[in-house]
Structure formats: C-alpha cells, structure tokens
Amino acid sequence: MKKNETRYKIDRTTEETQQVREGSVIRLSTLLVLILAACSGIDAATAEVKIGLTISTTGPAASLGIPVRNSISLFPTEAGGEKIRWIVLDDASDTAKGVSNARKLIAEENVDAVIGSSTTPVSLALVEVASETRVPFISVASSPRIVLPMDEKRAWMFKTPQHDFVMADAIAEHMAKSGAKTAALVTFGDSYGDGWLAEMTRALEKAGIKLVATERYARTDSSVTGQVLKVIAANPDAVMIAASGTPAALPQKTLRERGYKKPIYQNHGVANTDFLRVGGKDLEGTFVPTGPMLVAAQLPDSNPTKSIALDYVKRYEDTWGPGSVATFGAHAMDAALLLEKAIPVALKNAKPGTPEFRAALRDALETLKNVPVTHGVVNMSKDDHNGFDNRARVMVVIENGKWKLLQ
Amino acid sequence: MNTDIFLILCQDGIVNGAVYALLALALILVFAVTRIIFLPQGEFIAFGALTLAMIEEGKVPPTVYLLVVLGVASAVVALWLEPTKNRGWGLVGLLLETIVAPFALLCLTVWLPSREFGLLYSVVLSVAIVTLMGPFIYRVAFQRIADASILTLLIAAIGVHLALTGLGLYFFGPEGSRTTSWVSASLQLGALNISGQSTWIIGVTVVLVAALYLFFSRTLSGKILVATAVNRLGARLVGLPIDRSGRIAFAAAAFIGALAGVLIAPQTTVYYDSGFVIGLKAFIGAIIAGMVSYPVAVVGAIMVGVIESFSSYWSSEYKEIIVFSLMVPILLWRSYSSKHVDEEE
C-alpha cells in the first residue's frame, strides 16, 4: 500500500512537472509566435531589400576595407521603389571570420545579397557559401580566380574590381612600348604576391620581356635593402612593384636611394593619397595602371564613367575630407550601383527576402548591359561576372605628387 | 656577391640590429624587474613614430587623449589599491604624476603647435607622451597581479598588446607614415652611403647602453631595480619599493620604445602594427642573452639584424623563416649549456 502511495506520489509529481513544463512551453511558444508575428508585421509594412557586407576594416587589409565602410553612407538607399538596408560586418581580413559573417548575414538577417570581402583569400572562401546558400555575392577583391573559370559554384559570385591580368597586361604593354627588354618584380611574400608573380610572368612573356629578378618582402618589413641590391645587380630595364597601399612605397624609396634611375611601375593597389604622402618625391615619374575613377576630373567629357566617378569622389570627400578618396571604396560603390540596377528587375519576379528573389537578383545581375559605374562600363554575361572592358583601365603617371592621366 | 654589396648589407643589418638591440634591452629590463615578458614593447615604437608623424602634420595625436584617460584610470587604481600610501605628500605626488603631467602634455600638444619650435620639440613631446604611458599601463594592467605566475603575467601582456594594437588602428588608421629626416646630410664612403639618420640610430644605441650601465651601477634607483631583479621577495623584506621599481622599469621600456620609434620613422614606413614584428626580433636577441645579460642581448640583436639583411639578399622569400628558425639551435644550446634553476613562485 505504502509502496503504491509512493509510486502515486512520484507519478503525480512527474505529471505535475510535466504540466508545468507544458505550461511554460505553451507560454513560451505563444510569446515566440507573437514576436515572430510582430516581426513579420514590421517586415510586411516596410518590405525592404537587405544587403549584407562583410569587409576587412581591421587586420592587415584594413586599408582596403575602411574606404568601403566609409562609402556605405553614400550608397543608394532605394531601388525600384523599395528601401535598401545595408548591414555591415568586419571580417578582420580573416577567412574563417569572413565565412561566419556571411553565414550570419544570411541566416539571421535573411539578406538578399552580400558584398564582400576585401581580400582574395576571403572572397575565394565565400564562393563556397554563395553557391551553397544560393545568395548572390559581389566581391571587391582583385584576383580573377574569384569568378574565373566560370562554373556552377562561381555562378553566384560577381566581382567589381578589374582583373589583375588586365592591369598586368597594361604594364607589360607599356614597358614593351618604351623599349624595355628586361624587367624585375618586387612583391609581397604571400598569396597576393604569388598571384602577381604568375600574372606578370605571363604578361611579360607575351610582351617579349625577360623577367630577370623576383624579390619578395613583407608588409611590415622595416628594410628591403637586400632585395633592392639583388634587383639592381640584375640591372633590369624596368622594375614592377606589386603591393597594396603604403607598403609599396618602401621598395621604391630604397631603389631610388640606391641609385636606380630607370622606370618603376606600381599596380592599382596603391591608388590612394596615403601612398603619395608616404612616398613623397621618390615616386615622381612612376607609372600606375588604375581604374579611371582615380583621375576622373582629367577624363574627357565623353567618357561615360566621368560624371558618376566625379559624383562619388565629391560626395566621399565632402564626408571624409579632401584627398581621402581611394579606389577601393569605389569598388564597393560599383557593387552597390550594380545592385541598384538589378533590384528593380528582380522585384518584378519575386518579393525581397525569398529564395526566388535572390535567384532573380542573381539572374538580373548577370544580364546587366552597358551600366556605367565609377571604374568603367559593365557588360555582364553568363561567363563574365566582372564585365569590364579596356575602358576600365587607364595608365597614370605620378607628377608633382599628383596622379596624372597619360593620354 | 662583391665587397660593396657585402658592406652595404652589413651596414643595413647593423642599423636594423641596433633598433632590435634597444628593444632587447627594454625587454630584459622589464623581465628582470617584473618577470613580465613584455610583448607590447613593440607598440611603443609604433606609438612614438606615429605620434611624431601626427604632430608634424599639425594634428593633435590621439595618443595624448589616451594618456589622459590612462592617467585618470591609474589614479583611480592607485587610490583603490593602496589608499594608505596615497595620503598627504604621497597623494600630491600621485596627482602630479597621473593627472597634472598628462594634462600638461595635452595642453602643450593642443595649444603649442610644434611647427614653430622645430623638430626637436616635436620629438621630445612625442617621446614624453609615450614614456608616461609606461607606468600608467603598469599600474592599470599589472600592479594588481605583480605576484602572479609568469604565465599569468604573459597572458596579461598579450591582452595589453591586443588592446594597444586595436587602439593604434583606431588612432592612426591602416596606412603607414614617415617623418622628415633629422639630418639630410649623408656620407659617401666608397660604395657605402651612410645616412645621417643611421648614424643617429647607432649613436643613440651606444649612448643608451652606456646610460643603462651607469644607471644600474651608480644610482640608487638603479640599484633598487637590480635588487628587485635579483630577489623580489628579499627586496620587499628589506623594505625596497618594488611597485615603484616596476613603474620605473615600464617608464624606461616605454622611453626606449618611443625613442626607437622616432629614430626609425624617417628611415622606413611605420604602421600601427609595425612594432610587433620588430619586438619579436628583439625578443630573439633577448633570448640569446637568456633574458639576463644586456651586452649579450645587444650582440645577439645585432646578429639578428645582420642575418636578416643577408637572408633578404640571398632568399627574400624565406627571410622570416630563416630568422625565426635561428631560435631553435640557440634555444637548444642555451637549454643544454646553462644550469637549470627552478623558478621560485
């Protein structure tokens, strides 16, 4: 009897707990449903297009990411009658962080597209995320490997900066035209440098120039004397320095200090005012292939990108001070401009926040034709997710501490 | 390789090595007195150089605001930790150090634009700002845990390093800076082109080594530092102010770091995070000296500089690998040759 009583008690207690549990579960779920309803109510009231950004505003690539973050306030705020909301996260130039940022933006914010990231390694990792989650991504990094060769995975990936090989060809052609027979390359000792080494080797071979020395250095090196002596010993007709931002100034300063007088080329990764400030007079006469945006004011009025680029430069410098504009921020602006054109097309087929809309947005991006942006004119196709032609590059020479367009 | 290249590489290596040597001295000093492996040592280089660059541009360097904040924080910490010591004259001294001095520097940077006073004024101002940060950082981050194990102190040092690097990015931005050269003259010796700036670097290193020697052997403060370094517990038992020793060591470390920073700023581009790698190479020099001997550290650091210079000529791609791989045989040799003494905890 006693045993039964106990058992009854136990049964009752479990039952009670169960009831309590059930009660709380019901209460909780009601709450959850209410919250969700409230959220969706808000969503329905202002159906907006959400675009995520994962960019490198800290870490080694911060000089690429910070101008992007500064440009966000200049991005279009609506397209096709819908509001656009830009959500920005920092990936600290780190691949794992970039991937988790992208997943977070997609899972928690339900974004319709992602812009990012600033560097090639992170962008390559995002290709996987883009194809898996079926969300269109627009990278603002420079390596052609992000969108080439076009395959099923890269179908969701787009890219706004000019391909490295476009710039490498421009340099090699210019060297050949000015009569150089031999050249040396000084570049970073990382994957960025590896990419440039491969591109320059190919481009120089095509132009009939012999690569006589290849030297590597690190972004934070305080001296490159050893490398520069080796380059000078090889006596090349021209030296190409492939590095991004102010670190590109050190090898050039050392080359000039050690008496190297022949032409020096830089790549489009140096196109900001800080580079001119740090390099000073040692940069005079340097050739730099870059997007037309850098010398927008000097472009002929017939150039379709001139007005757009000038508008961006003006609005950026109004906000962040004179001389603050960099080409890196403009790449993100271009991504935003492409989205502004593609969103109205996609809106005809689906509502924002749905998988159908994301697919429609991707298709719309792929069929953009003759869209002028700050760096050139974009003609996308199924195989070309960059869309730039030769109008997206100009050769610039540094004169009196300023960028001057070479006609 | 011909003699010219050999000489140029030696010269480049010695100049870089001299900077590593300065930092190695600071690392050993801090370690000996406080047992802290002071990872953020390199940050003082970046702070010193970039503060100078900003003053030269005619801007107010944000480091001076950081200094004021750190000063207030360390005043609060001091009053909270040892209210008894900080009464009467003690309190006056504390307030002079933590509140008045930073505000004085703030007023100087804001109200007395340096351009009219020339380079020396800017240099002294930058070095003063960064030097004062040293003791404040010690008070805020380390004084409370001064008796903890070396590992705990190292972890705290890593925390300080991360905080300072983050602040550096926020203050100075991602791009680097260069300052104007102290002397534009240079001396041509055959193929060797000896710049005035590199003479300054070598000269300052020599003077500092001599000054440190005199400080430790001739002054009371120096002797207290040595006593604290030799036996912390014993020093405390005989009534030596070991907390003050810690702060002096940090001030010296910050001073040396800032000085190294303003010295190399005209030679190379300095970034917000440049200091860390320079600090690591200095650390190799300090390790060669077993974190004990100042002269051996200087020799070791200059050796690191020379090897770095030569490896960047022979095989630039593997330069860092070569330099850091050096650690392995040196550590092996040290651990077999020196008598192992258990650390008193």
Interface residues (C-beta under 8 A of the other chain):
Chain A: T58 P60 A62 S63 I66 G189 E215 R216 Y217 A218 R219 T220 D221 S222 S223 V224 T225 G226 Q227 L229 K230 A233 G245 T246 P247 A249 L250 E257 R258 N272 D274 F275 R277 V278 G280
Chain B: I5 I8 L9 D12 V15 N16 V19 G166 L169 G173 P174 E175 G176 S177 R178 N193 I264 Q267 T268 T269 V270 Y271 D273 S274 F276 V277 I278 S309 F310 S311 S312 Y313 W314 S316 E317 K319 E320
